Amino acid sequence: MSDTLFAGGGGFWGFSKKFRATVVNDIWPEVFFFTLVATMVALVSHLTSTSLAISNQMLTVLGTVLGLVISFRTSTAYERFMEGRKLWTNIAIASRNLAQVIWIHVPFERVDKKTGQPMSHLKIIIEKKTMVNLIQAFAVSVKHLLRGEGGVYYADLYPLISCLPRFTSPKHTSEEDMMPLWKASEMDHTMHQTIRSQSFRGDTLSSVLERAQSDPALLKEKNIGSELSDSEVGWLNSMRGRSGKKFDPERALAIIPSEHPLRPARNPPKASLYDYLPFLRILRPVWRPITRRLGRHDDPDGQRRTFTGRKIRPQLADSNVPIEITLFLTTYFSMLLKAGQLQPASATTMVNAISALQDTVTNLERIKNTPLPFAYQAHLRVSLWLYLFFLPFQIFDAFKFLTIPATAFASFLLLGFLEIGQEIENPFNYDLNDLDLDHFCLAVQRELHEITAHTTPDLDEFVFTEWNQPFAPADRRTAKDMMADANHDYHGPETGVHSIRKTLLKSWREVDEATRR
């Protein structure tokens, strides 16, 4: 699970996670360097006859300009952060609207065109629920797309879309006839694979998919019957909902065997000692040969940070999964229109929701793929470096040895704001300051399941019952009692509407008096 879900924990671990959310790991080499410069200026000026102090006339002017520019840099990054949050809100809204139209407005009474017989409610509910699952899959696929994780072979995505056709037709099952969704996912899985399956050795992908399409149990049998590595056993346990983790939202998904071991739904970088003691990174070249001799070849820190500790940002994945999902949703919409199953208002809502999903993922890609121009970033950073480099020379006459902590503080302050702006301008990764995309997807999942739990009951089942007091507080009788009291003024042809309006007016007066201080 994303570390952001546990960032508020108490004690040492809570503090450690909050420390990792800071930008100390990214700016400490620069702060250390400018502090050394300040130390050199102070020592040379104090211990020798040579004074390195210079005039501070430019200090105020340049400091003000740099402050304004850094403030602008941080503000633009925060706008991108908030725009990303708003776009994810749009995904949630469009997903709810689309699911509600499919679940409630698409009729349950339908005639099978082939047989002329009424279709069973079970068949229609399965059809609707499958489409709602694709809506959930859209949000999950966008999450993986923004995190640079291409393809469909993830524990939280594959079970939702495994039913989609893999080939152009059941009669054509060669790799040349493979649908773009699965062909691209296979290529991506080969490029980014972290878990190698020992199953299906000697089988081509097309033969595996061809047999799995007609008999998914084949995948399960071959996986269970083969000799599995420790990572594959962990994968199978997680697929069976027995991973042993306290928080395992994938247990709520279907258990569908896959032709590839599924990668984790959430794969944040593991914390290392360097995250808490960043200055130890300077010793990595010495420690790495020792750890390799001890048989430890893993370096969780080396794939996500540079030698000095600066974060390596993942690139946007070349994935077409969200597009493919919207194509299937649009195809379903077209089928409903041809069959005359949607009223004009419902059809408009449905097509607008699908369009909103497509627009949103395009705008999210725009945020991900459009960083601040390099020339602006480079010029700002070089200008700040020059300012901090000459800062101790300008303030030594006034601060003496306090020049050292003053320069360190100024470096930490200005470089920190600059680095924060660079970090939050792309808020879709696993950093503790990034948007919690996993939480957003799980919220969409819960809401969609709540929609499909709605049974669209008849009004008589809940409106005219003893559990409803529609005219309270003026009339606290239940709807069932009012309907049964045929002698009341409410039922009179001349007194009915007038009496009801008097009751509602009395309710307004009582509510107005009770709710005002």
Secondary structure as a PSIPRED ss2 file (coil, helix, strand):
# PSIPRED VFORMAT (PSIPRED V4.0)

   1 M C   1.000  0.000  0.000
   2 S C   1.000  0.000  0.000
   3 D H   0.000  1.000  0.000
   4 T H   0.000  1.000  0.000
   5 L H   0.000  1.000  0.000
   6 F H   0.000  1.000  0.000
   7 A C   1.000  0.000  0.000
   8 G C   1.000  0.000  0.000
   9 G C   1.000  0.000  0.000
  10 G C   1.000  0.000  0.000
  11 G H   0.000  1.000  0.000
  12 F H   0.000  1.000  0.000
  13 W H   0.000  1.000  0.000
  14 G H   0.000  1.000  0.000
  15 F H   0.000  1.000  0.000
  16 S H   0.000  1.000  0.000
  17 K H   0.000  1.000  0.000
  18 K H   0.000  1.000  0.000
  19 F H   0.000  1.000  0.000
  20 R H   0.000  1.000  0.000
  21 A C   1.000  0.000  0.000
  22 T C   1.000  0.000  0.000
  23 V C   1.000  0.000  0.000
  24 V H   0.000  1.000  0.000
  25 N H   0.000  1.000  0.000
  26 D H   0.000  1.000  0.000
  27 I H   0.000  1.000  0.000
  28 W H   0.000  1.000  0.000
  29 P H   0.000  1.000  0.000
  30 E H   0.000  1.000  0.000
  31 V H   0.000  1.000  0.000
  32 F H   0.000  1.000  0.000
  33 F H   0.000  1.000  0.000
  34 F H   0.000  1.000  0.000
  35 T H   0.000  1.000  0.000
  36 L H   0.000  1.000  0.000
  37 V H   0.000  1.000  0.000
  38 A H   0.000  1.000  0.000
  39 T H   0.000  1.000  0.000
  40 M H   0.000  1.000  0.000
  41 V H   0.000  1.000  0.000
  42 A H   0.000  1.000  0.000
  43 L H   0.000  1.000  0.000
  44 V H   0.000  1.000  0.000
  45 S H   0.000  1.000  0.000
  46 H H   0.000  1.000  0.000
  47 L H   0.000  1.000  0.000
  48 T C   1.000  0.000  0.000
  49 S C   1.000  0.000  0.000
  50 T C   1.000  0.000  0.000
  51 S C   1.000  0.000  0.000
  52 L C   1.000  0.000  0.000
  53 A C   1.000  0.000  0.000
  54 I C   1.000  0.000  0.000
  55 S C   1.000  0.000  0.000
  56 N C   1.000  0.000  0.000
  57 Q H   0.000  1.000  0.000
  58 M H   0.000  1.000  0.000
  59 L H   0.000  1.000  0.000
  60 T H   0.000  1.000  0.000
  61 V H   0.000  1.000  0.000
  62 L H   0.000  1.000  0.000
  63 G H   0.000  1.000  0.000
  64 T H   0.000  1.000  0.000
  65 V H   0.000  1.000  0.000
  66 L H   0.000  1.000  0.000
  67 G H   0.000  1.000  0.000
  68 L H   0.000  1.000  0.000
  69 V H   0.000  1.000  0.000
  70 I H   0.000  1.000  0.000
  71 S H   0.000  1.000  0.000
  72 F H   0.000  1.000  0.000
  73 R H   0.000  1.000  0.000
  74 T H   0.000  1.000  0.000
  75 S H   0.000  1.000  0.000
  76 T H   0.000  1.000  0.000
  77 A H   0.000  1.000  0.000
  78 Y H   0.000  1.000  0.000
  79 E H   0.000  1.000  0.000
  80 R H   0.000  1.000  0.000
  81 F H   0.000  1.000  0.000
  82 M H   0.000  1.000  0.000
  83 E H   0.000  1.000  0.000
  84 G H   0.000  1.000  0.000
  85 R H   0.000  1.000  0.000
  86 K H   0.000  1.000  0.000
  87 L H   0.000  1.000  0.000
  88 W H   0.000  1.000  0.000
  89 T H   0.000  1.000  0.000
  90 N H   0.000  1.000  0.000
  91 I H   0.000  1.000  0.000
  92 A H   0.000  1.000  0.000
  93 I H   0.000  1.000  0.000
  94 A H   0.000  1.000  0.000
  95 S H   0.000  1.000  0.000
  96 R H   0.000  1.000  0.000
  97 N H   0.000  1.000  0.000
  98 L H   0.000  1.000  0.000
  99 A H   0.000  1.000  0.000
 100 Q H   0.000  1.000  0.000
 101 V H   0.000  1.000  0.000
 102 I H   0.000  1.000  0.000
 103 W H   0.000  1.000  0.000
 104 I H   0.000  1.000  0.000
 105 H H   0.000  1.000  0.000
 106 V C   1.000  0.000  0.000
 107 P C   1.000  0.000  0.000
 108 F C   1.000  0.000  0.000
 109 E C   1.000  0.000  0.000
 110 R C   1.000  0.000  0.000
 111 V E   0.000  0.000  1.000
 112 D C   1.000  0.000  0.000
 113 K C   1.000  0.000  0.000
 114 K C   1.000  0.000  0.000
 115 T C   1.000  0.000  0.000
 116 G C   1.000  0.000  0.000
 117 Q C   1.000  0.000  0.000
 118 P E   0.000  0.000  1.000
 119 M C   1.000  0.000  0.000
 120 S C   1.000  0.000  0.000
 121 H H   0.000  1.000  0.000
 122 L H   0.000  1.000  0.000
 123 K H   0.000  1.000  0.000
 124 I H   0.000  1.000  0.000
 125 I H   0.000  1.000  0.000
 126 I H   0.000  1.000  0.000
 127 E H   0.000  1.000  0.000
 128 K H   0.000  1.000  0.000
 129 K H   0.000  1.000  0.000
 130 T H   0.000  1.000  0.000
 131 M H   0.000  1.000  0.000
 132 V H   0.000  1.000  0.000
 133 N H   0.000  1.000  0.000
 134 L H   0.000  1.000  0.000
 135 I H   0.000  1.000  0.000
 136 Q H   0.000  1.000  0.000
 137 A H   0.000  1.000  0.000
 138 F H   0.000  1.000  0.000
 139 A H   0.000  1.000  0.000
 140 V H   0.000  1.000  0.000
 141 S H   0.000  1.000  0.000
 142 V H   0.000  1.000  0.000
 143 K H   0.000  1.000  0.000
 144 H H   0.000  1.000  0.000
 145 L H   0.000  1.000  0.000
 146 L H   0.000  1.000  0.000
 147 R C   1.000  0.000  0.000
 148 G C   1.000  0.000  0.000
 149 E C   1.000  0.000  0.000
 150 G C   1.000  0.000  0.000
 151 G C   1.000  0.000  0.000
 152 V C   1.000  0.000  0.000
 153 Y C   1.000  0.000  0.000
 154 Y E   0.000  0.000  1.000
 155 A C   1.000  0.000  0.000
 156 D C   1.000  0.000  0.000
 157 L C   1.000  0.000  0.000
 158 Y H   0.000  1.000  0.000
 159 P H   0.000  1.000  0.000
 160 L H   0.000  1.000  0.000
 161 I H   0.000  1.000  0.000
 162 S C   1.000  0.000  0.000
 163 C C   1.000  0.000  0.000
 164 L C   1.000  0.000  0.000
 165 P C   1.000  0.000  0.000
 166 R C   1.000  0.000  0.000
 167 F E   0.000  0.000  1.000
 168 T C   1.000  0.000  0.000
 169 S E   0.000  0.000  1.000
 170 P C   1.000  0.000  0.000
 171 K C   1.000  0.000  0.000
 172 H E   0.000  0.000  1.000
 173 T C   1.000  0.000  0.000
 174 S C   1.000  0.000  0.000
 175 E H   0.000  1.000  0.000
 176 E H   0.000  1.000  0.000
 177 D H   0.000  1.000  0.000
 178 M E   0.000  0.000  1.000
 179 M C   1.000  0.000  0.000
 180 P H   0.000  1.000  0.000
 181 L H   0.000  1.000  0.000
 182 W H   0.000  1.000  0.000
 183 K H   0.000  1.000  0.000
 184 A H   0.000  1.000  0.000
 185 S H   0.000  1.000  0.000
 186 E H   0.000  1.000  0.000
 187 M H   0.000  1.000  0.000
 188 D H   0.000  1.000  0.000
 189 H H   0.000  1.000  0.000
 190 T H   0.000  1.000  0.000
 191 M H   0.000  1.000  0.000
 192 H H   0.000  1.000  0.000
 193 Q C   1.000  0.000  0.000
 194 T C   1.000  0.000  0.000
 195 I C   1.000  0.000  0.000
 196 R C   1.000  0.000  0.000
 197 S C   1.000  0.000  0.000
 198 Q C   1.000  0.000  0.000
 199 S C   1.000  0.000  0.000
 200 F C   1.000  0.000  0.000
 201 R C   1.000  0.000  0.000
 202 G C   1.000  0.000  0.000
 203 D C   1.000  0.000  0.000
 204 T C   1.000  0.000  0.000
 205 L H   0.000  1.000  0.000
 206 S H   0.000  1.000  0.000
 207 S H   0.000  1.000  0.000
 208 V H   0.000  1.000  0.000
 209 L H   0.000  1.000  0.000
 210 E H   0.000  1.000  0.000
 211 R H   0.000  1.000  0.000
 212 A H   0.000  1.000  0.000
 213 Q H   0.000  1.000  0.000
 214 S H   0.000  1.000  0.000
 215 D C   1.000  0.000  0.000
 216 P C   1.000  0.000  0.000
 217 A H   0.000  1.000  0.000
 218 L H   0.000  1.000  0.000
 219 L H   0.000  1.000  0.000
 220 K H   0.000  1.000  0.000
 221 E H   0.000  1.000  0.000
 222 K H   0.000  1.000  0.000
 223 N H   0.000  1.000  0.000
 224 I H   0.000  1.000  0.000
 225 G H   0.000  1.000  0.000
 226 S C   1.000  0.000  0.000
 227 E C   1.000  0.000  0.000
 228 L C   1.000  0.000  0.000
 229 S C   1.000  0.000  0.000
 230 D H   0.000  1.000  0.000
 231 S H   0.000  1.000  0.000
 232 E H   0.000  1.000  0.000
 233 V H   0.000  1.000  0.000
 234 G H   0.000  1.000  0.000
 235 W H   0.000  1.000  0.000
 236 L H   0.000  1.000  0.000
 237 N H   0.000  1.000  0.000
 238 S H   0.000  1.000  0.000
 239 M H   0.000  1.000  0.000
 240 R C   1.000  0.000  0.000
 241 G C   1.000  0.000  0.000
 242 R C   1.000  0.000  0.000
 243 S C   1.000  0.000  0.000
 244 G C   1.000  0.000  0.000
 245 K C   1.000  0.000  0.000
 246 K C   1.000  0.000  0.000
 247 F C   1.000  0.000  0.000
 248 D C   1.000  0.000  0.000
 249 P H   0.000  1.000  0.000
 250 E H   0.000  1.000  0.000
 251 R H   0.000  1.000  0.000
 252 A H   0.000  1.000  0.000
 253 L C   1.000  0.000  0.000
 254 A C   1.000  0.000  0.000
 255 I C   1.000  0.000  0.000
 256 I C   1.000  0.000  0.000
 257 P C   1.000  0.000  0.000
 258 S C   1.000  0.000  0.000
 259 E C   1.000  0.000  0.000
 260 H C   1.000  0.000  0.000
 261 P C   1.000  0.000  0.000
 262 L C   1.000  0.000  0.000
 263 R E   0.000  0.000  1.000
 264 P C   1.000  0.000  0.000
 265 A C   1.000  0.000  0.000
 266 R C   1.000  0.000  0.000
 267 N C   1.000  0.000  0.000
 268 P C   1.000  0.000  0.000
 269 P C   1.000  0.000  0.000
 270 K C   1.000  0.000  0.000
 271 A C   1.000  0.000  0.000
 272 S C   1.000  0.000  0.000
 273 L H   0.000  1.000  0.000
 274 Y H   0.000  1.000  0.000
 275 D H   0.000  1.000  0.000
 276 Y H   0.000  1.000  0.000
 277 L C   1.000  0.000  0.000
 278 P H   0.000  1.000  0.000
 279 F H   0.000  1.000  0.000
 280 L H   0.000  1.000  0.000
 281 R H   0.000  1.000  0.000
 282 I H   0.000  1.000  0.000
 283 L H   0.000  1.000  0.000
 284 R H   0.000  1.000  0.000
 285 P H   0.000  1.000  0.000
 286 V H   0.000  1.000  0.000
 287 W H   0.000  1.000  0.000
 288 R H   0.000  1.000  0.000
 289 P H   0.000  1.000  0.000
 290 I H   0.000  1.000  0.000
 291 T H   0.000  1.000  0.000
 292 R H   0.000  1.000  0.000
 293 R H   0.000  1.000  0.000
 294 L C   1.000  0.000  0.000
 295 G C   1.000  0.000  0.000
 296 R C   1.000  0.000  0.000
 297 H C   1.000  0.000  0.000
 298 D C   1.000  0.000  0.000
 299 D C   1.000  0.000  0.000
 300 P C   1.000  0.000  0.000
 301 D C   1.000  0.000  0.000
 302 G C   1.000  0.000  0.000
 303 Q C   1.000  0.000  0.000
 304 R C   1.000  0.000  0.000
 305 R E   0.000  0.000  1.000
 306 T C   1.000  0.000  0.000
 307 F C   1.000  0.000  0.000
 308 T C   1.000  0.000  0.000
 309 G C   1.000  0.000  0.000
 310 R C   1.000  0.000  0.000
 311 K E   0.000  0.000  1.000
 312 I C   1.000  0.000  0.000
 313 R C   1.000  0.000  0.000
 314 P C   1.000  0.000  0.000
 315 Q C   1.000  0.000  0.000
 316 L C   1.000  0.000  0.000
 317 A C   1.000  0.000  0.000
 318 D C   1.000  0.000  0.000
 319 S C   1.000  0.000  0.000
 320 N C   1.000  0.000  0.000
 321 V H   0.000  1.000  0.000
 322 P H   0.000  1.000  0.000
 323 I H   0.000  1.000  0.000
 324 E H   0.000  1.000  0.000
 325 I H   0.000  1.000  0.000
 326 T H   0.000  1.000  0.000
 327 L H   0.000  1.000  0.000
 328 F H   0.000  1.000  0.000
 329 L H   0.000  1.000  0.000
 330 T H   0.000  1.000  0.000
 331 T H   0.000  1.000  0.000
 332 Y H   0.000  1.000  0.000
 333 F H   0.000  1.000  0.000
 334 S H   0.000  1.000  0.000
 335 M H   0.000  1.000  0.000
 336 L H   0.000  1.000  0.000
 337 L H   0.000  1.000  0.000
 338 K H   0.000  1.000  0.000
 339 A C   1.000  0.000  0.000
 340 G C   1.000  0.000  0.000
 341 Q C   1.000  0.000  0.000
 342 L C   1.000  0.000  0.000
 343 Q C   1.000  0.000  0.000
 344 P H   0.000  1.000  0.000
 345 A H   0.000  1.000  0.000
 346 S H   0.000  1.000  0.000
 347 A H   0.000  1.000  0.000
 348 T H   0.000  1.000  0.000
 349 T H   0.000  1.000  0.000
 350 M H   0.000  1.000  0.000
 351 V H   0.000  1.000  0.000
 352 N H   0.000  1.000  0.000
 353 A H   0.000  1.000  0.000
 354 I H   0.000  1.000  0.000
 355 S H   0.000  1.000  0.000
 356 A H   0.000  1.000  0.000
 357 L H   0.000  1.000  0.000
 358 Q H   0.000  1.000  0.000
 359 D H   0.000  1.000  0.000
 360 T H   0.000  1.000  0.000
 361 V H   0.000  1.000  0.000
 362 T H   0.000  1.000  0.000
 363 N H   0.000  1.000  0.000
 364 L H   0.000  1.000  0.000
 365 E H   0.000  1.000  0.000
 366 R H   0.000  1.000  0.000
 367 I H   0.000  1.000  0.000
 368 K H   0.000  1.000  0.000
 369 N H   0.000  1.000  0.000
 370 T C   1.000  0.000  0.000
 371 P C   1.000  0.000  0.000
 372 L C   1.000  0.000  0.000
 373 P C   1.000  0.000  0.000
 374 F H   0.000  1.000  0.000
 375 A H   0.000  1.000  0.000
 376 Y H   0.000  1.000  0.000
 377 Q H   0.000  1.000  0.000
 378 A H   0.000  1.000  0.000
 379 H H   0.000  1.000  0.000
 380 L H   0.000  1.000  0.000
 381 R H   0.000  1.000  0.000
 382 V H   0.000  1.000  0.000
 383 S H   0.000  1.000  0.000
 384 L H   0.000  1.000  0.000
 385 W H   0.000  1.000  0.000
 386 L H   0.000  1.000  0.000
 387 Y H   0.000  1.000  0.000
 388 L H   0.000  1.000  0.000
 389 F H   0.000  1.000  0.000
 390 F H   0.000  1.000  0.000
 391 L H   0.000  1.000  0.000
 392 P H   0.000  1.000  0.000
 393 F H   0.000  1.000  0.000
 394 Q H   0.000  1.000  0.000
 395 I H   0.000  1.000  0.000
 396 F H   0.000  1.000  0.000
 397 D H   0.000  1.000  0.000
 398 A H   0.000  1.000  0.000
 399 F H   0.000  1.000  0.000
 400 K H   0.000  1.000  0.000
 401 F H   0.000  1.000  0.000
 402 L H   0.000  1.000  0.000
 403 T H   0.000  1.000  0.000
 404 I H   0.000  1.000  0.000
 405 P H   0.000  1.000  0.000
 406 A H   0.000  1.000  0.000
 407 T H   0.000  1.000  0.000
 408 A H   0.000  1.000  0.000
 409 F H   0.000  1.000  0.000
 410 A H   0.000  1.000  0.000
 411 S H   0.000  1.000  0.000
 412 F H   0.000  1.000  0.000
 413 L H   0.000  1.000  0.000
 414 L H   0.000  1.000  0.000
 415 L H   0.000  1.000  0.000
 416 G H   0.000  1.000  0.000
 417 F H   0.000  1.000  0.000
 418 L H   0.000  1.000  0.000
 419 E H   0.000  1.000  0.000
 420 I H   0.000  1.000  0.000
 421 G H   0.000  1.000  0.000
 422 Q H   0.000  1.000  0.000
 423 E H   0.000  1.000  0.000
 424 I H   0.000  1.000  0.000
 425 E C   1.000  0.000  0.000
 426 N C   1.000  0.000  0.000
 427 P C   1.000  0.000  0.000
 428 F C   1.000  0.000  0.000
 429 N C   1.000  0.000  0.000
 430 Y C   1.000  0.000  0.000
 431 D C   1.000  0.000  0.000
 432 L C   1.000  0.000  0.000
 433 N C   1.000  0.000  0.000
 434 D C   1.000  0.000  0.000
 435 L C   1.000  0.000  0.000
 436 D C   1.000  0.000  0.000
 437 L H   0.000  1.000  0.000
 438 D H   0.000  1.000  0.000
 439 H H   0.000  1.000  0.000
 440 F H   0.000  1.000  0.000
 441 C H   0.000  1.000  0.000
 442 L H   0.000  1.000  0.000
 443 A H   0.000  1.000  0.000
 444 V H   0.000  1.000  0.000
 445 Q H   0.000  1.000  0.000
 446 R H   0.000  1.000  0.000
 447 E H   0.000  1.000  0.000
 448 L H   0.000  1.000  0.000
 449 H H   0.000  1.000  0.000
 450 E H   0.000  1.000  0.000
 451 I H   0.000  1.000  0.000
 452 T H   0.000  1.000  0.000
 453 A C   1.000  0.000  0.000
 454 H C   1.000  0.000  0.000
 455 T C   1.000  0.000  0.000
 456 T C   1.000  0.000  0.000
 457 P C   1.000  0.000  0.000
 458 D C   1.000  0.000  0.000
 459 L H   0.000  1.000  0.000
 460 D H   0.000  1.000  0.000
 461 E H   0.000  1.000  0.000
 462 F C   1.000  0.000  0.000
 463 V C   1.000  0.000  0.000
 464 F C   1.000  0.000  0.000
 465 T C   1.000  0.000  0.000
 466 E C   1.000  0.000  0.000
 467 W C   1.000  0.000  0.000
 468 N C   1.000  0.000  0.000
 469 Q C   1.000  0.000  0.000
 470 P C   1.000  0.000  0.000
 471 F C   1.000  0.000  0.000
 472 A C   1.000  0.000  0.000
 473 P C   1.000  0.000  0.000
 474 A C   1.000  0.000  0.000
 475 D C   1.000  0.000  0.000
 476 R C   1.000  0.000  0.000
 477 R C   1.000  0.000  0.000
 478 T C   1.000  0.000  0.000
 479 A H   0.000  1.000  0.000
 480 K H   0.000  1.000  0.000
 481 D H   0.000  1.000  0.000
 482 M H   0.000  1.000  0.000
 483 M H   0.000  1.000  0.000
 484 A H   0.000  1.000  0.000
 485 D C   1.000  0.000  0.000
 486 A C   1.000  0.000  0.000
 487 N C   1.000  0.000  0.000
 488 H C   1.000  0.000  0.000
 489 D H   0.000  1.000  0.000
 490 Y H   0.000  1.000  0.000
 491 H H   0.000  1.000  0.000
 492 G C   1.000  0.000  0.000
 493 P C   1.000  0.000  0.000
 494 E C   1.000  0.000  0.000
 495 T C   1.000  0.000  0.000
 496 G H   0.000  1.000  0.000
 497 V H   0.000  1.000  0.000
 498 H H   0.000  1.000  0.000
 499 S H   0.000  1.000  0.000
 500 I H   0.000  1.000  0.000
 501 R H   0.000  1.000  0.000
 502 K H   0.000  1.000  0.000
 503 T H   0.000  1.000  0.000
 504 L H   0.000  1.000  0.000
 505 L H   0.000  1.000  0.000
 506 K H   0.000  1.000  0.000
 507 S H   0.000  1.000  0.000
 508 W H   0.000  1.000  0.000
 509 R H   0.000  1.000  0.000
 510 E H   0.000  1.000  0.000
 511 V H   0.000  1.000  0.000
 512 D H   0.000  1.000  0.000
 513 E H   0.000  1.000  0.000
 514 A H   0.000  1.000  0.000
 515 T H   0.000  1.000  0.000
 516 R C   1.000  0.000  0.000
 517 R C   1.000  0.000  0.000
